[in-house]
Amino acid sequence: MRISYHGHSVVQIFTGGKTIIIDPFITGNGLTDLKTEDVKPDVIILTHGHGDHVGDTVELAKRNDSLVIANADLCAFLSFKGVKTHAMHIGGSYQFEFGRVKLTQAFHGSGYVEGDQIIYCGMPAGILLMNEGKTVYHAGDTGLFSDMKLIGDRHPIDLAFLPIGDNFTMGPEDAAYAAELLQAKTVVPIHYNTFPPIKQDPHRFVEMLAANNGRVLEPGESIEL
C-alpha cells in the first residue's frame, strides 16, 4: 500500500490495484502538486460536504467513472449531479474490492455552498481504510474527542492523518493529544497553511508528539506500508 499527501487534506492511496483519493480539493488549493487532468481515481472518499473537501469530486468522478463514497446525505446531493455513489453512515463499514471502509465520527460541520444557498450534506466523518493487513485513518475535519482512544483500541492504526490548523479544527496541541489516544504507528499532519486562519508549523507539531512517531509529508511525498 502506498499513500501520498497532496496539500490541505488531499490523500491518495494506491492499494488492491486501485487508486483512491480522499477529499480531492485541487482547484483553488495553492499547496497541492496535483492537476485535475492528471488525477484518475477509481474511488473518491469524502469526509464531509465543505467545498475545500468535496473540491473537484464531480468533475473527477464523471470523467473517470469513479465511485464516490461518503455519508448518505452527501451521496444523495452528489447523485443529483450524475455521480455514481455508495452511501454510508457513521459507524458503518463495507467491504469493497479494494478494502474495507469504515466511517467514524468527527466533530465539525458539513454544508456545501452553492450560489446563495447552503446545502446540508450530512454528518462529517473520519475514514478508516483497511487493506493488505494495514489500517489508514483520515480524521477529516474535527476537534479533539475522547473516543479517538476507542477508535485506536478497536482498529490498530498504522498511519493517521490528523488536522492541525486550529480555528476550524484541532490545533497542534489537541492534535498531539489525539495522537496519544489513537496510538497510531505514524502520524502525519494535514489541514494547515492553505489559508491564513490555519497557518501552522507542522515540524513543531511533530516535535510535540510524545511517541516520536510523526512525519511531515510535503505535497507529492508518499509513505509505503
Secondary structure, 3 states (H helix, E strand, C coil): CEEEECCCCCEEEEECCEEEEECCCCCCCCCCCCCHHHCCCCEEECCCCCHHHHCCHHHHHHHHCCEEEEEHHHHHHHHCCCCEEEEECCCCEEEECCEEEEEEECCCCCEEEECCEEEECCCCEEEEEEECCEEEEECCCCCCCCCHHHHHHHCCCCEEEEECCCCCCCCHHHHHHHHHHHCCCEEEEECCCCCHHHCCCHHHHHHHCCCCCECCCCCCCEEEC
